[in-house]
């Protein structure tokens, strides 16, 4: 069982992650002010002291604590650390992402130090953005100088301000004006704020002050109990602190510390693995360091820690796909680093090359997409700032053979696998990842259509025709109907018929053929644009309605005997006309739901039976 301390943006994100598991957990906030919807979690309100927290953990068999509370909630952090130590429970600290310390800001260890700096620098008018609980800590300043405090427009916050005897006419509220407007209206000499991280609006506050040309005083965030910093996320030992600063890192840490919580585990993209290996190789080359794991900044800005290893002249990372069915699971991604005249990213052994248009880079380039390239540059730039540019070469032993089991040959990527990854993390059976692959296939088909009549594009005959189908079986049958279309014109939609048609519309594909077998067709006809068994089931009552529309009412009595939709072909007697009549009704209903998604395209729907016979409306 997991106990989460929240009440923050990070708390809400933690809930989103944990809800994906379907498992029970507890979410604790100091007050009930934060409205958050929990399906699998139990919301607790009211603070806990050490003895109460210990009692709760024992009573509810808490195996893991997630501290997603505010970075300045020092007492809670200390209590969590003490309780975790006594009960030997691991803690995941879900921290914020903090920008680096800019030298033009005035950094203060605490409020006493801030008051000294304010006095020293002659600040007479101050806008305090540190919250209502800090009014007392700055008393000696505001009793002598003009000061405004921005607080939440809530009764409890107003009550605390009044109890502090702070002048009511110098209270301003979050809901009234933003920082820039307050600075413009109040004309302070400076603002004071906490180091609250990106999610706390720190960057926006600082930028508003800079635009106004006034000073910024910052209260530095407190450090978590130091003894917990011995461990980072990515290690599997029990006990201690595992720091994360984003949802992907949180899920990975939970999977490592409490494997049974998520029924399916996440993995890493090839792009993340290549980046980790590149960071390790760079550290070895430039600093003679060989850490067992390295930090990798993901595209969303969060940092995860990835295990790495070292070989003769390279570093490597073993790709772990989690529970996603990925043929690249377990492959070794190697990176070698050498000095160069400019920063370069190259593909070596086992990394494919683009041979067709429609990708991030032209034919002939290594199949390393924009996302991983950006990750590599973002992660390596801080390491090489005082060094010569580097050439990064990615190698994947056995990559060419593995690639034959992927979509790469069809997409026109030859010689190896692709280095890909938008988020850097692979969610098990990820809808997002599958839909992304559909989009890429459609983009390749479109690019082939619009390509110049020259070179490799000639073989596409400039076909404006894309055929979408559910999988290899239906594609095999429908290919025979369109023998002149190239492989790139056939795109698998799996279960995502609606999403595929929406992508076709966005890409302005002019002619679309939808091949569908009866099992998915009866669901589509009933309005289910996602035909996965978890999202939709065969509705025998609706099938009976379609049989009635086809004037095949006598066959309705046979419906109770079938368990699979394809058995409908068996209960329909010869002649073939009966099947054709029923097929036209099914296709007609499918068209009702599909045509609105591609209003500008020509759409043909083909219904395919198990023997390969094709029916058209």
KEVEXMI-75826 format. One record per residue (C-alpha): residue number from 1; residue in one letter; chain; x, y, z. Coordinates in steps of 0.25 Angstrom, whole numbers, plus 5000, padded with zeros to 4 digits. Example, Ala and Ser with C-alpha at 12.3 -4.5 7.8 and 13.67 -1.06 7.14 Angstrom:
<rs>
R num residu chaine   c1   c2   c3
R   1      A      A 5049 4982 5031
R   2      S      A 5055 4996 5029
</rs>
This chain:
<rs>
R num residu chaine   c1   c2   c3
R   1      X      A 5000 5000 5000
R   2      X      A 5005 5014 4997
R   3      X      A 5003 5027 5005
R   4      X      A 5004 5040 4998
R   5      X      A 5006 5054 5004
R   6      X      A 5001 5064 4994
R   7      X      A 4993 5077 4993
R   8      X      A 5002 5082 4982
R   9      X      A 5003 5082 4967
R  10      X      A 5012 5070 4969
R  11      X      A 5002 5063 4978
R  12      X      A 4992 5064 4966
R  13      X      A 5002 5058 4957
R  14      X      A 5005 5047 4966
R  15      X      A 4990 5044 4967
R  16      X      A 4989 5043 4952
R  17      X      A 5001 5033 4952
R  18      X      A 4996 5024 4963
R  19      X      A 4982 5024 4957
R  20      X      A 4987 5017 4945
R  21      X      A 4990 5005 4953
R  22      X      A 4975 5002 4958
R  23      X      A 4981 4999 4972
R  24      X      A 4977 5005 4985
R  25      X      A 4985 5016 4991
R  26      X      A 4984 5027 5001
R  27      X      A 4985 5042 4998
R  28      X      A 4987 5052 5010
R  29      X      A 4986 5067 5010
R  30      X      A 4986 5077 5021
R  31      X      A 4973 5083 5018
R  32      X      A 4961 5079 5008
R  33      X      A 4964 5092 5000
R  34      X      A 4970 5084 4988
R  35      X      A 4959 5078 4980
R  36      X      A 4964 5065 4973
R  37      X      A 4956 5053 4968
R  38      X      A 4961 5040 4973
R  39      X      A 4955 5027 4967
R  40      X      A 4965 5017 4974
R  41      X      A 4970 5026 4985
R  42      X      A 4965 5030 4998
R  43      X      A 4966 5045 5002
R  44      X      A 4971 5048 5016
R  45      X      A 4970 5062 5022
R  46      X      A 4977 5068 5034
R  47      X      A 4992 5067 5037
R  48      X      A 4999 5055 5044
R  49      X      A 5009 5056 5055
R  50      X      A 5020 5045 5056
R  51      X      A 5012 5036 5065
R  52      X      A 4999 5037 5056
R  53      X      A 5007 5034 5044
R  54      X      A 5014 5022 5050
R  55      X      A 5000 5017 5054
R  56      X      A 4994 5019 5041
R  57      X      A 5005 5012 5033
R  58      X      A 5005 5000 5042
R  59      X      A 4990 4999 5042
R  60      X      A 4989 5000 5027
R  61      X      A 5001 4992 5024
R  62      X      A 5008 5004 5016
R  63      X      A 5020 4999 5008
R  64      X      A 5024 5012 5001
R  65      X      A 5022 5027 5004
R  66      X      A 5022 5037 4993
R  67      X      A 5025 5051 4998
R  68      X      A 5019 5061 4988
R  69      X      A 5017 5072 4998
R  70      X      A 5022 5086 4996
R  71      X      A 5037 5088 4997
R  72      X      A 5036 5098 5009
R  73      X      A 5027 5088 5017
R  74      X      A 5040 5085 5025
R  75      X      A 5033 5079 5038
R  76      X      A 5025 5069 5029
R  77      X      A 5038 5065 5022
R  78      X      A 5045 5063 5035
R  79      X      A 5033 5055 5040
R  80      X      A 5033 5046 5028
R  81      X      A 5048 5044 5029
R  82      X      A 5047 5040 5043
R  83      X      A 5035 5030 5041
R  84      X      A 5042 5024 5029
R  85      X      A 5054 5022 5037
R  86      X      A 5047 5015 5048
R  87      X      A 5038 5006 5040
R  88      X      A 5049 5004 5029
R  89      X      A 5039 5009 5018
R  90      X      A 5045 5015 5005
R  91      X      A 5041 5029 5002
R  92      X      A 5040 5035 4988
R  93      X      A 5042 5050 4988
R  94      X      A 5034 5056 4977
R  95      X      A 5041 5069 4976
R  96      X      A 5040 5080 4966
R  97      X      A 5048 5084 4955
R  98      X      A 5057 5096 4959
R  99      X      A 5064 5106 4949
R 100      X      A 5079 5108 4952
R 101      X      A 5083 5119 4962
R 102      X      A 5084 5132 4954
R 103      X      A 5095 5141 4959
R 104      X      A 5087 5154 4958
R 105      X      A 5077 5149 4968
R 106      X      A 5079 5151 4983
R 107      X      A 5079 5137 4989
R 108      X      A 5076 5136 5004
R 109      X      A 5077 5124 5013
R 110      X      A 5066 5128 5022
R 111      X      A 5057 5140 5025
R 112      X      A 5067 5146 5035
R 113      X      A 5077 5146 5024
R 114      X      A 5067 5152 5015
R 115      X      A 5064 5164 5024
R 116      X      A 5079 5167 5026
R 117      X      A 5080 5167 5011
R 118      X      A 5068 5176 5009
R 119      X      A 5073 5186 5019
R 120      X      A 5087 5186 5013
R 121      X      A 5082 5189 4999
R 122      X      A 5073 5200 5004
R 123      X      A 5060 5193 5000
R 124      X      A 5048 5202 5005
R 125      X      A 5036 5197 4997
R 126      X      A 5035 5181 4996
R 127      X      A 5025 5172 4989
R 128      X      A 5025 5159 4997
R 129      X      A 5021 5147 4989
R 130      X      A 5025 5137 5000
R 131      X      A 5011 5134 5005
R 132      X      A 5003 5137 5017
R 133      X      A 5011 5128 5027
R 134      X      A 5023 5136 5025
R 135      X      A 5017 5149 5030
R 136      X      A 5022 5147 5044
R 137      X      A 5036 5143 5039
R 138      X      A 5037 5157 5032
R 139      X      A 5031 5165 5043
R 140      X      A 5043 5173 5047
R 141      X      A 5044 5178 5032
R 142      X      A 5030 5181 5029
R 143      X      A 5028 5188 5043
R 144      X      A 5039 5198 5038
R 145      X      A 5036 5199 5023
R 146      X      A 5025 5199 5013
R 147      X      A 5021 5184 5009
R 148      X      A 5010 5177 5002
R 149      X      A 5007 5162 5004
R 150      X      A 5000 5154 4993
R 151      X      A 4992 5143 4999
R 152      X      A 4981 5133 4995
R 153      X      A 4967 5139 4995
R 154      X      A 4962 5130 5005
R 155      X      A 4956 5132 5019
R 156      X      A 4967 5123 5026
R 157      X      A 4978 5131 5019
R 158      X      A 4971 5145 5023
R 159      X      A 4970 5140 5037
R 160      X      A 4985 5137 5038
R 161      X      A 4988 5151 5032
R 162      X      A 4979 5158 5042
R 163      X      A 4985 5150 5054
R 164      X      A 4999 5155 5050
R 165      X      A 4993 5169 5051
R 166      X      A 4998 5172 5037
R 167      X      A 4991 5184 5030
R 168      X      A 4979 5179 5023
R 169      X      A 4980 5190 5012
R 170      X      A 4994 5184 5008
R 171      X      A 4988 5170 5006
R 172      X      A 4987 5167 4991
R 173      X      A 4981 5154 4985
R 174      X      A 4985 5144 4975
R 175      X      A 4972 5144 4968
R 176      X      A 4972 5159 4966
R 177      X      A 4985 5162 4958
R 178      X      A 4997 5155 4953
R 179      X      A 5011 5159 4957
R 180      X      A 5014 5168 4946
R 181      X      A 5001 5176 4949
R 182      X      A 5004 5177 4963
R 183      X      A 5018 5182 4961
R 184      X      A 5013 5192 4951
R 185      X      A 5002 5197 4961
R 186      X      A 5010 5197 4974
R 187      X      A 5024 5201 4969
R 188      X      A 5032 5193 4979
R 189      X      A 5047 5194 4980
R 190      X      A 5048 5179 4980
R 191      X      A 5040 5166 4981
R 192      X      A 5043 5154 4990
R 193      X      A 5039 5140 4987
R 194      X      A 5042 5126 4990
R 195      X      A 5050 5116 4982
R 196      X      A 5038 5109 4978
R 197      X      A 5042 5103 4965
R 198      X      A 5035 5103 4951
R 199      X      A 5022 5098 4956
R 200      X      A 5022 5109 4967
R 201      X      A 5022 5120 4956
R 202      X      A 5037 5124 4960
R 203      X      A 5041 5127 4946
R 204      X      A 5029 5136 4943
R 205      X      A 5031 5144 4956
R 206      X      A 5046 5146 4953
R 207      X      A 5043 5150 4939
R 208      X      A 5032 5160 4943
R 209      X      A 5042 5167 4953
R 210      X      A 5053 5167 4942
R 211      X      A 5044 5174 4932
R 212      X      A 5041 5184 4942
R 213      X      A 5056 5186 4946
R 214      X      A 5055 5183 4960
R 215      X      A 5062 5174 4970
R 216      X      A 5058 5159 4973
R 217      X      A 5061 5153 4987
R 218      X      A 5060 5138 4988
R 219      X      A 5058 5129 5000
R 220      X      A 5066 5117 4996
R 221      X      A 5058 5104 4997
R 222      X      A 5061 5095 5009
R 223      X      A 5069 5082 5007
R 224      X      A 5062 5069 5010
R 225      X      A 5068 5061 5022
R 226      X      A 5083 5059 5017
R 227      X      A 5084 5045 5021
R 228      X      A 5074 5041 5011
R 229      X      A 5082 5046 4999
R 230      X      A 5091 5034 4999
R 231      X      A 5081 5027 4989
R 232      X      A 5075 5032 4976
R 233      X      A 5064 5027 4968
R 234      X      A 5068 5016 4959
R 235      X      A 5074 5007 4970
R 236      X      A 5066 4996 4975
R 237      X      A 5070 4995 4990
R 238      X      A 5059 4996 5001
R 239      X      A 5059 5008 5010
R 240      X      A 5064 5022 5007
R 241      X      A 5060 5033 4998
R 242      X      A 5058 5032 4983
R 243      X      A 5057 5046 4977
R 244      X      A 5049 5048 4965
R 245      X      A 5044 5061 4958
R 246      X      A 5033 5056 4949
R 247      X      A 5022 5046 4946
R 248      X      A 5031 5037 4938
R 249      X      A 5041 5036 4949
R 250      X      A 5031 5034 4959
R 251      X      A 5024 5022 4952
R 252      X      A 5038 5016 4950
R 253      X      A 5042 5017 4965
R 254      X      A 5028 5011 4969
R 255      X      A 5030 5000 4960
R 256      X      A 5044 4997 4965
R 257      X      A 5040 4999 4980
R 258      X      A 5026 4992 4980
R 259      X      A 5026 4984 4967
R 260      X      A 5012 4978 4970
R 261      X      A 5005 4992 4970
R 262      X      A 5005 4993 4955
R 263      X      A 5000 4981 4947
R 264      X      A 5009 4985 4935
R 265      X      A 5022 4992 4936
R 266      X      A 5028 5004 4927
R 267      X      A 5041 5004 4919
R 268      X      A 5050 5013 4912
R 269      X      A 5051 5017 4898
R 270      X      A 5063 5015 4889
R 271      X      A 5065 5030 4889
R 272      X      A 5066 5030 4904
R 273      X      A 5076 5018 4904
R 274      X      A 5084 5024 4894
R 275      X      A 5085 5037 4902
R 276      X      A 5089 5030 4915
R 277      X      A 5100 5023 4907
R 278      X      A 5104 5036 4901
R 279      X      A 5105 5043 4915
R 280      X      A 5113 5031 4921
R 281      X      A 5123 5031 4909
R 282      X      A 5124 5046 4910
R 283      X      A 5127 5045 4925
R 284      X      A 5137 5035 4923
R 285      X      A 5144 5042 4912
R 286      X      A 5145 5056 4918
R 287      X      A 5145 5053 4933
R 288      X      A 5150 5039 4934
R 289      X      A 5137 5036 4942
R 290      X      A 5130 5022 4940
R 291      X      A 5117 5023 4948
R 292      X      A 5108 5011 4949
R 293      X      A 5096 5020 4945
R 294      X      A 5094 5034 4939
R 295      X      A 5084 5045 4940
R 296      X      A 5076 5047 4927
R 297      X      A 5067 5059 4925
R 298      X      A 5054 5055 4917
R 299      X      A 5047 5064 4907
R 300      X      A 5038 5069 4918
R 301      X      A 5049 5074 4926
R 302      X      A 5049 5063 4937
R 303      X      A 5061 5055 4941
R 304      X      A 5062 5040 4942
R 305      X      A 5074 5031 4945
R 306      X      A 5077 5020 4936
R 307      X      A 5087 5008 4938
R 308      X      A 5099 5008 4928
R 309      X      A 5111 4999 4925
R 310      X      A 5125 5001 4918
R 311      X      A 5132 4994 4907
R 312      X      A 5145 4996 4900
R 313      X      A 5143 5010 4894
R 314      X      A 5129 5011 4897
R 315      X      A 5118 5012 4907
R 316      X      A 5105 5004 4906
R 317      X      A 5091 5003 4911
R 318      X      A 5082 4991 4911
R 319      X      A 5068 4995 4906
R 320      X      A 5057 4990 4915
R 321      X      A 5043 4991 4909
R 322      X      A 5036 4988 4922
R 323      X      A 5023 4980 4919
R 324      X      A 5021 4986 4905
R 325      X      A 5022 4976 4894
R 326      X      A 5035 4981 4887
R 327      X      A 5045 4973 4879
R 328      X      A 5056 4983 4883
R 329      X      A 5055 4979 4898
R 330      X      A 5068 4974 4903
R 331      X      A 5077 4980 4892
R 332      X      A 5090 4987 4895
R 333      X      A 5091 5001 4890
R 334      X      A 5105 5006 4889
R 335      X      A 5111 5020 4888
R 336      X      A 5125 5024 4885
R 337      X      A 5130 5038 4886
R 338      X      A 5141 5045 4879
R 339      X      A 5145 5060 4877
R 340      X      A 5140 5067 4865
R 341      X      A 5140 5081 4858
R 342      X      A 5125 5081 4861
R 343      X      A 5114 5074 4869
R 344      X      A 5110 5062 4861
R 345      X      A 5101 5050 4863
R 346      X      A 5103 5038 4854
R 347      X      A 5097 5025 4852
R 348      X      A 5107 5013 4852
R 349      X      A 5105 4998 4852
R 350      X      A 5090 4993 4853
R 351      X      A 5084 5007 4852
R 352      X      A 5075 5008 4840
R 353      X      A 5075 5019 4829
R 354      X      A 5064 5026 4823
R 355      X      A 5062 5023 4809
R 356      X      A 5048 5030 4806
R 357      X      A 5043 5044 4808
R 358      X      A 5033 5047 4820
R 359      X      A 5042 5046 4832
R 360      X      A 5049 5057 4840
R 361      X      A 5061 5056 4831
R 362      X      A 5064 5053 4817
R 363      X      A 5067 5040 4810
R 364      X      A 5081 5035 4813
R 365      X      A 5081 5041 4828
R 366      X      A 5082 5031 4840
R 367      X      A 5069 5028 4845
R 368      X      A 5070 5036 4858
R 369      X      A 5058 5044 4860
R 370      X      A 5057 5059 4864
R 371      X      A 5053 5055 4879
R 372      X      A 5065 5047 4882
R 373      X      A 5074 5057 4875
R 374      X      A 5069 5068 4884
R 375      X      A 5071 5059 4896
R 376      X      A 5085 5056 4892
R 377      X      A 5089 5070 4890
R 378      X      A 5081 5075 4903
R 379      X      A 5088 5065 4912
R 380      X      A 5102 5066 4906
R 381      X      A 5103 5081 4904
R 382      X      A 5105 5084 4919
R 383      X      A 5116 5073 4920
R 384      X      A 5124 5079 4908
R 385      X      A 5122 5094 4910
R 386      X      A 5137 5095 4913
R 387      X      A 5142 5085 4903
R 388      X      A 5143 5083 4888
R 389      X      A 5130 5078 4880
R 390      X      A 5128 5063 4880
R 391      X      A 5124 5053 4869
R 392      X      A 5113 5043 4875
R 393      X      A 5112 5030 4868
R 394      X      A 5101 5020 4872
R 395      X      A 5103 5005 4869
R 396      X      A 5093 4994 4871
R 397      X      A 5099 4980 4870
R 398      X      A 5089 4971 4863
R 399      X      A 5080 4983 4859
R 400      X      A 5079 4980 4845
R 401      X      A 5073 4966 4848
R 402      X      A 5064 4972 4859
R 403      X      A 5059 4982 4849
R 404      X      A 5053 4972 4840
R 405      X      A 5042 4969 4851
R 406      X      A 5038 4984 4852
R 407      X      A 5031 4993 4842
R 408      X      A 5044 4999 4838
R 409      X      A 5045 4991 4824
R 410      X      A 5031 4996 4821
R 411      X      A 5034 5010 4825
R 412      X      A 5046 5010 4816
R 413      X      A 5056 5010 4827
R 414      X      A 5067 5000 4823
R 415      X      A 5080 4994 4830
R 416      X      A 5075 4994 4845
R 417      X      A 5066 4999 4855
R 418      X      A 5061 5014 4858
R 419      X      A 5065 5022 4870
R 420      X      A 5052 5028 4874
R 421      X      A 5044 5033 4886
R 422      X      A 5035 5045 4888
R 423      X      A 5034 5045 4903
R 424      X      A 5046 5036 4906
R 425      X      A 5038 5026 4913
R 426      X      A 5030 5014 4908
R 427      X      A 5017 5011 4915
R 428      X      A 5012 4997 4914
R 429      X      A 5003 4995 4902
R 430      X      A 5003 5009 4900
R 431      X      A 4992 5015 4892
R 432      X      A 5000 5027 4889
R 433      X      A 5012 5020 4884
R 434      X      A 5003 5012 4874
R 435      X      A 4995 5024 4869
R 436      X      A 5009 5031 4867
R 437      X      A 5013 5019 4859
R 438      X      A 5000 5020 4851
R 439      X      A 5003 5035 4848
R 440      X      A 5017 5033 4844
R 441      X      A 5012 5022 4834
R 442      X      A 5002 5032 4828
R 443      X      A 5012 5043 4827
R 444      X      A 5021 5033 4819
R 445      X      A 5010 5030 4810
R 446      X      A 5006 5044 4808
R 447      X      A 5021 5048 4805
R 448      X      A 5022 5037 4795
R 449      X      A 5009 5043 4788
R 450      X      A 5014 5057 4787
R 451      X      A 5029 5054 4784
R 452      X      A 5035 5058 4771
R 453      X      A 5035 5048 4760
R 454      X      A 5049 5044 4761
R 455      X      A 5058 5034 4767
R 456      X      A 5053 5025 4778
R 457      X      A 5039 5032 4779
R 458      X      A 5036 5028 4764
R 459      X      A 5031 5014 4769
R 460      X      A 5020 5020 4777
R 461      X      A 5013 5024 4764
R 462      X      A 5008 5037 4771
R 463      X      A 4997 5029 4777
R 464      X      A 4987 5037 4786
R 465      X      A 4982 5024 4791
R 466      X      A 4984 5019 4805
R 467      X      A 4978 5006 4810
R 468      X      A 4976 5004 4825
R 469      X      A 4974 4991 4831
R 470      X      A 4974 4984 4844
R 471      X      A 4986 4975 4843
R 472      X      A 4994 4965 4834
R 473      X      A 4983 4956 4831
R 474      X      A 4973 4966 4826
R 475      X      A 4984 4973 4819
R 476      X      A 4988 4961 4811
R 477      X      A 4974 4959 4806
R 478      X      A 4973 4974 4802
R 479      X      A 4987 4975 4795
R 480      X      A 4982 4965 4785
R 481      X      A 4971 4975 4781
R 482      X      A 4981 4986 4780
R 483      X      A 4993 4979 4774
R 484      X      A 4999 4992 4768
R 485      X      A 5000 5000 4781
R 486      X      A 5013 5000 4788
R 487      X      A 5015 4994 4802
R 488      X      A 5015 5008 4808
R 489      X      A 5001 5010 4804
R 490      X      A 4996 5000 4814
R 491      X      A 4995 5005 4828
R 492      X      A 4991 4996 4840
R 493      X      A 4981 5003 4850
R 494      X      A 4980 4991 4860
R 495      X      A 4968 4995 4868
R 496      X      A 4969 5010 4866
R 497      X      A 4960 5012 4854
R 498      X      A 4955 5026 4858
R 499      X      A 4969 5031 4862
R 500      X      A 4974 5026 4848
R 501      X      A 4963 5033 4840
R 502      X      A 4965 5046 4848
R 503      X      A 4980 5046 4845
R 504      X      A 4976 5043 4830
R 505      X      A 4967 5056 4830
R 506      X      A 4978 5064 4837
R 507      X      A 4988 5060 4827
R 508      X      A 4978 5062 4815
R 509      X      A 4979 5048 4810
R 510      X      A 4969 5049 4798
R 511      X      A 4966 5034 4796
R 512      X      A 4964 5024 4807
R 513      X      A 4960 5010 4807
R 514      X      A 4957 5003 4820
R 515      X      A 4958 4988 4820
R 516      X      A 4951 4982 4832
R 517      X      A 4948 4968 4836
R 518      X      A 4934 4964 4842
R 519      X      A 4939 4964 4857
R 520      X      A 4943 4978 4857
R 521      X      A 4932 4982 4847
R 522      X      A 4920 4979 4855
R 523      X      A 4926 4987 4867
R 524      X      A 4929 4999 4857
R 525      X      A 4915 4998 4851
R 526      X      A 4910 5000 4865
R 527      X      A 4918 5013 4867
R 528      X      A 4931 5008 4874
R 529      X      A 4942 5014 4867
R 530      X      A 4952 5007 4876
R 531      X      A 4949 4992 4875
R 532      X      A 4958 4987 4886
R 533      X      A 4951 4977 4894
R 534      X      A 4954 4986 4907
R 535      X      A 4946 4997 4900
R 536      X      A 4935 4990 4893
R 537      X      A 4928 4976 4891
R 538      X      A 4920 4969 4881
R 539      X      A 4905 4974 4883
R 540      X      A 4896 4962 4878
R 541      X      A 4884 4971 4879
R 542      X      A 4890 4981 4869
R 543      X      A 4894 4969 4860
R 544      X      A 4879 4964 4861
R 545      X      A 4875 4978 4857
R 546      X      A 4885 4978 4845
R 547      X      A 4880 4964 4841
R 548      X      A 4865 4969 4841
R 549      X      A 4869 4981 4832
R 550      X      A 4876 4971 4822
R 551      X      A 4862 4964 4822
R 552      X      A 4869 4952 4828
R 553      X      A 4860 4951 4841
R 554      X      A 4860 4935 4841
R 555      X      A 4875 4935 4844
R 556      X      A 4873 4943 4857
R 557      X      A 4869 4931 4865
R 558      X      A 4883 4925 4862
R 559      X      A 4890 4937 4869
R 560      X      A 4890 4931 4883
R 561      X      A 4899 4919 4878
R 562      X      A 4910 4928 4873
R 563      X      A 4922 4934 4882
R 564      X      A 4930 4940 4871
R 565      X      A 4925 4950 4861
R 566      X      A 4932 4942 4849
R 567      X      A 4922 4931 4852
R 568      X      A 4912 4939 4846
R 569      X      A 4917 4935 4832
R 570      X      A 4914 4921 4836
R 571      X      A 4900 4923 4840
R 572      X      A 4896 4930 4827
R 573      X      A 4892 4920 4817
R 574      X      A 4896 4920 4803
R 575      X      A 4893 4926 4793
R 576      X      A 4904 4936 4794
R 577      X      A 4894 4947 4792
R 578      X      A 4890 4946 4807
R 579      X      A 4904 4949 4811
R 580      X      A 4905 4961 4801
R 581      X      A 4892 4967 4806
R 582      X      A 4896 4966 4821
R 583      X      A 4910 4971 4817
R 584      X      A 4904 4983 4811
R 585      X      A 4896 4986 4823
R 586      X      A 4908 4985 4832
R 587      X      A 4916 4994 4823
R 588      X      A 4905 5004 4822
R 589      X      A 4905 5006 4837
R 590      X      A 4921 5006 4838
R 591      X      A 4920 5018 4827
R 592      X      A 4910 5025 4836
R 593      X      A 4921 5026 4847
R 594      X      A 4934 5027 4838
R 595      X      A 4930 5037 4827
R 596      X      A 4928 5049 4837
R 597      X      A 4943 5047 4841
R 598      X      A 4948 5049 4827
R 599      X      A 4938 5059 4820
R 600      X      A 4948 5063 4809
R 601      X      A 4952 5049 4805
R 602      X      A 4947 5038 4797
R 603      X      A 4945 5026 4806
R 604      X      A 4943 5012 4802
R 605      X      A 4939 5001 4812
R 606      X      A 4942 4987 4809
R 607      X      A 4937 4976 4818
R 608      X      A 4946 4963 4818
R 609      X      A 4943 4949 4822
R 610      X      A 4952 4938 4827
R 611      X      A 4954 4932 4813
R 612      X      A 4958 4945 4807
R 613      X      A 4945 4949 4800
R 614      X      A 4943 4964 4800
R 615      X      A 4929 4971 4800
R 616      X      A 4927 4985 4797
R 617      X      A 4915 4994 4800
</rs>
